[in-house]
Amino acid sequence: MTENQQGKLLRSSHQVLIFTDLDGTLLDHYNYNFQPAISLLHILEEARIPVIPVTSKTRAELLSLRKELNNKDPFVVENGAAIFIPKSFFKSQPQGTDECEEFWVRSFAPRRSYWVELLEQMSERFPNQFTYFSKLGTEGIQEFTGLSAEDAQQANQREYSEPVLWFGDDITKEKFRDALLEEGIWIVEGGRFLHLSNGCDKGKAVAWLKAFYQARDPDMPIHTIALGDSHNDVSMLEACDQPIIIRSPTKHPPQLRTSQSIIQSHLSGPEGWADTISRYLGFRIGN
């Protein structure tokens, strides 16, 4: 059976869900462009295969980006801290969710104020070793990310987290990590920032959403695909049936502990994203 036939068979026998990181995966690491993936995104929409962003970005960022992507699927923000589900997905409110404008929300983390207070305390123990979004403000976030003023403002609209920019050396960072562990908090390293977690992660959010989709159609088996490029994607990649590691232009691929076969893209960013998914699901794009 050819790769194309295998992909067609999978699509006909399963509800396929695609969970994807954004920065460095669906979006280019340097310029946040997703142009090379547009054709495949249209094909996936026609095939009714959800593309579910699972990202460190905020709800404000996702609302803007979803319009550009023409994406109407649920999404996971701030490294698994909360899931936003369009109300149209269920006639009644799903158990364990809250209402927020046009979404049902399942949150897994404390509000932003908790994290800011914790980091203020850590600043006394580790002076001049790090900063975080609340202190950086819009201009500071622009400086360290290359985002526009509008995008940086959206990035700073955190609801459940507070990204940390580390200035110190690796030895001091380990001491910082140990100090947070004493508080029941651990660090997940992303592409540019450190992210603090109280136990929530992308993998747990993915598992909750998979169960959510299965409940909508109990008779159709679910097949999950996850795509990511960095260490903070590991839990998501390990939680899915088919992990796909997108090649990064700046770092080594994350190491996974999984019995599933792992696909690694030859191309980086949205080019690698489109190439690996189209091959795996048996879609033809381009010439």
N, C-alpha and C positions, 0 to 999 in steps of 0.2 A: 504494500500500500504506500502510495506516495505521501509526502508531507502535506500536499494540498488536499488529498483525499482524507487524511487523518483529521485535518482541521475542520473540513466540512462535516465529517461524522460527529466530531465533538460538538459542533454548533447545533446540529440537528437533535442530539440526544440530551443536551444539558442546557441549563440557564447559565451562561458564561457571565462572570462579573470581573471587571478589570479594576484593580485598585492601583493607583499610581501616585508616586511622589511627583512633585512639580519641579523645583529648582534642580537643574542638572540632569533631569530625567525627561519629562515632557517639555520643560522649558530649558532653553540653552543656558549653560552655566554663566556665560559672560554677558549676554544681552537679553535674556529672558524671552527669546523669540520661540514660537512654536510652529512656524510656517511649514516646515517639512512634514509635520504630522497632520495637517489639515485634511488632506484627501482621505486618509484612513479614518479620521474622526467622523467624517461624513458617512463613510461606509459603515462604521460601527453603529452610528445613530440609526441608519436605515435597517440594520440587522437587529436592532433593539438590544444591543449589548451595552450595559451601563459602563461609563468611564467615571470612576469615583475617585476624586482627588483626596489624597491622604497626605497632609502637609504640615509644615510648621507655620504656615501662613495663617492670618487672622480671617474671621468671617468677613470683615470689610474688604480685604484683598480678594477673597474668593467670590464675593458677590460681583465685583468688577470683572474679574477674570472669567467667570462663568458666562458673562454676557459676550465677551470676546470669543470664547470657545463654543458658544451656543450650547452650553451644557446645562441640563435640567435635572441631573441626578443628585442624590445625596452627596454630602462631602464631610470630610473629617478635618478639623482645624487644630492648630497648636499642638502637633505631635500626639494626637490621640486624646486630647483633653476633652473634646466635645464632638458630637455628631449632629449635623443639621439635615433634617429630612423634610423635603417639601410636603406640605399638608395634603396635597393631591394624591400622595402615595397610599394613604389609608383614609377610609371614611370616618373612622373614629381615632382618637388619640392613642398611640401605642403606649403600653404599660411602661412606666419608668421614665417617661419623657415630660418635659415642660414645654409650654407654648412661648414662642418668640416670633412675633410678626407672622410671616407666612410659613414658618417652619415649626416642626416638632424637634425638640432638642434633648439629646441624651448626654449629660455631662458626667465626666469622670474625675475632675480635678477641682481644687478650690479656686475661688475667684482671684483676680490679679493682685488685689491688695495684700493677700496672704504672702505671695511671693516677694513683693516689694519690701514688705516688713522683714521677711527673712533675710533678704540680701542686704538691707540696711544694717542688720545685726552682724552679718558676715563681713561687711566693709570695715567694721571696727577691728576684727581679728585679722583681716588681710587687706590693710590699707594700700591703696594705689596699685592693686593687683588686677582689678577688673572694673568694668562698668556695665551698665545695663540700659535697656531701652528707655526707661523713665528718665534716667539722667541724660542720656544722649540727646533726646528730643528729635524733632524732625530733621534738623540740619546735621546732627551727628549721625543719625541713621543713614542719611544720604551719603555722607562722607565714606562710611565703611561698607556700604552695599552698592553704591552707584545708582540707586533708585532715584526717580524723579521726586520732586517735593510732594506731589499728590500721592504717589505710591508709598513714600516713606511715612507719610501721615497715616495711611491705611495700615501699614505694617505696625505702627505704634498703637493701634486700637486693640491692644491685647485684652482678652476677657478672662483667660484662665492660665496665663503663663507670663514669664518675663525673661526673654533671652539675655544671655550674659556674654560679653566680649572680654576674653581673657587677655591680659597684658603680661602676666608674670611668666616665670619659667615652668618647665614640666614638673620639677620636684615640688614646687609650691602648689601647683595645680593638684597634685596628688594629696597634699595636706588639706587643701580646700575640699576635695572630693571626700576625704575621710571625715571632715568636720560636718559635711552635709549628711553623710551616712548616719552619723550619730543622731541626726534629727529625723531619720527615716526618709531621707531624700537622696536620690542619686542623679548623676549627670549622664545625659545622652549627648554625644558630640555630633553636631550637624556639619554642614559645609563650611559655615563661617562662625557660628555661635555655639555656646554651650546651652543646653536646654535642661531644666530641672524637672524631675518627675517624682510624684508621690506614689507611683505604682501604675499609673495609666501609661499606655504606650500605643503605638500604631497597631500592633498586633491584636490587642484586646478590642480596640474599636472595630477592626476588620472582622473579628469573630462575632461581635454583636451584630454587625450589619449582615453578615452571611446568614445568621439565624433569622434576622428580620426578613430577608428576601425569601428564605425557605418557608417561613410562615405564610407568606403571600401566595405561594404555589407549592404546597407540600408534595405534590406528585412528580414535580420536575426536579431531578437532581441538580445540585449546584456545582459548578466548576470555577474555581477562583484562580485568577492570574494576578501577580503583584510585580510591579516594576519599581526599582529604586537604585540609587547609586552610592549611598553612604551609610555610615554606621547606624544612624538613627532610623534607617529603613529595615534593619535586620528583623525586628519582631514582626513586621508586616510581611516580609518576604518568607519568613519561616512559618507564618500562619496560613499560607495559601498553597493550593495544589501545585501551581507552577510558578516558582520564583524566577524572575528575570532580572539580572544585574546589568544595569546600563553603564557602559564604560565612561569613566570620568577623566577629563583632561587634567585634573589636578591631584588626584589621590588614588591610592590602591583600592581595589574592590573590597567590599565588606566580606567578612568570613561568616558563613552560615553553618549552623548545626541542624541539618535536616536530612531525612531519608529520600526526599524528592530529588529528581534530577534538576540541575541548575543550568539555566541558559544564560550565557554571557554575550552581550552584544559586541559586535566588531566596531560599530560606530558609536559616537557619543551623543548625548542629548536627544532631541526630537528625531534626528535621523535614525539613531539606534532604536528608539522607541517604536517608530513606525515599521522599521525593517523587521524587528523580532516578532512583534505582534502579527504582522501580516503573514510572515512565514509560519508561525505557530498555528494560526487560525485558518490558514489556507486562503487568504485574500490576495488578490492581485492588485497592486497599485503601480501607477506609472506605466512605462512601456514594457 
